[in-house]
Amino acid sequence: MYELTKVIKDYHRGREVVHALAGVDLDITDGEWLAIQGPTGHGKSTLLQMLGGLDRPTSGSVVLEGKDLAGLRESEITAIRANAIGFIFQTFNLIPTLSAQENVEAALVPLGVSTADRRAMAASALEGVGLGDRLRHLPSQLSGGQQQRVAIARALVKEPMVLLADEPTGNLDEETRDDLMALLEDLWRELRLTMVIVTHDSAVARRAQRIAVMRAGKLAIKQDTRPAPAA
């Protein structure tokens, strides 16, 4: 699925060079669930951006299904993001003037899906996250947990290979967090997703098969509970 080799990302802040990623090597297998933890400002979100093709490394390679995202044209990366990668963010990133159904439909517009099919697929995706009775509600009419469920439906409606989540429970209380993570775990198993979650919350990270820790731009595996490969 993913193979990252010696990934370096430097940012310039005035005369200072910030080493956000300092030579990250990482393999992520198809269908794996990886959680990434670490202090704020140590490269977690930067690494997620590399995995999603939202940014390019200063050097090194980010290979997804045999394609090095670092070397592709922007149009090629855009097509991969539109088709193969779903994103979930802490702040939900819903369009406030659109209904829940319309927010989910928005993920299908770049794919050229017909209006009728978009509506049907969005309604089905919202039903799948328990919001079949909230199709016409605006984000302001939904709770934080419900808004994040809309965001999950939007990320998954296009049936991506990969789901990337940046602090998806950061704005939720513990009970809502647990409900949402139970939903994500069910969807991960049902849809056989490859899932990478950045989180400060150890209760969220413990659900993953592997836990990695980012410190000063370097990645180390802390825990691995994946089944052993068949002999």
Beta strands, then each sheet from edge to edge (+ up, - down):
strand 1: 2-13
strand 2: 16-28
strand 3: 33-37
strand 4: 59-64
strand 5: 67-68
strand 6: 85-89
strand 7: 162-166
strand 8: 194-198
strand 9: 210-215
strand 10: 218-224
sheet 1: 2+ 1- 4+ 5-
sheet 2: 6+ 7+ 8+ 3+ 9+ 10-
end
